[in-house]
Amino acid sequence: MASKKQTQTLPHMALWATAWEVDDRPLRVDLGNLTLVAARLSHEWQLNYRWHAREEKGGFSVDYISATAEPEGVINRIAMEAMTGALKLRPCLADRPVVIRPYAPLTIPGRHKITLYVSTPLWLAVEFSDRVKRELPAHQLSDTWMGALTGQGELCYGSHTHARLDRDMLPNRPFRAISPITIHNKSNGDCTLERLSIPAPFLSIFAQDDQLVTEPLSITMDAEKSEGVVRIGKLADATLINRPRKTSDRGILISTWENLFA
């Protein structure tokens, strides 16, 4: 259990690994734009949450606050017959694919292979027991459609990213997870990448060098077949923090061209 005098001195990864005891003082969690306060009553948990326009200035902190603080956001009440005295915090990825949009279109010449480093916002999972939890996004993302407007497609979340080619140029932010994505353009012509769909529900979250990361992705673009093949790789020298929401056969996903790229 975390000591109420030590919360601010814990590193980010230790905040995720801690069981937080909540009794007379509510627990406040700040993750990215999200502020959440969890209070424990008799047979009831209360979650009070709201989002601020912190954007990239947000961080990750956990601390106890005064019980007399007035609620300022949405209140979610969770009634439980058997109450535990502690809760756990878990980082999650989105429950839908996340469509990332680089700050400028990126051209990949034919028969070339490049590796991008992108980051996507986290979801905060608050676990009260093995079967009771609530999830909230660190940033409120907009809905977007990926695919043909009159054909097959899927509802996704939209997010902006710098899509760096140099990993060292991507800042470490505790409210986002970094994914290395290798893209192979098998066609003879150029491909201009304006949007790319990331299969977030199929990715795990790992801790590596005080940063949350996912498995590497390898995407093969085949213009002749009008499809993309996504392979989820393995990650070495990292600690598993949370498993994926979904699993795929042998870690391979095949999607139509327009459902992956735009």
Buried (B, 14 or more C-beta within 10 A) or exposed (E): EBEEEEBEEBEBBEBBBBEBBBEEBBBBBBBBBBBBBBBBEEEEBBBBBEBEEBEEEBEBBBEBEEEEEEBEBEEBEBEEEEBBEBBBBBBBBBEBBBBBBBEEEBEBEEEEEBBBBBBBBBBBBBBBEEEEBBEBBBBEBEEBEBBEEEEEBEEBBBBEBBBBEEEEEBEEBBBBBBBBBBBBBBBEEEBEBEBBBBBBBBBBBBBBEEBBBBBBBBBBBBBEEEBBBBBBEEBEEBEEBBEBBEEBEEBEBBBBBBBBBB
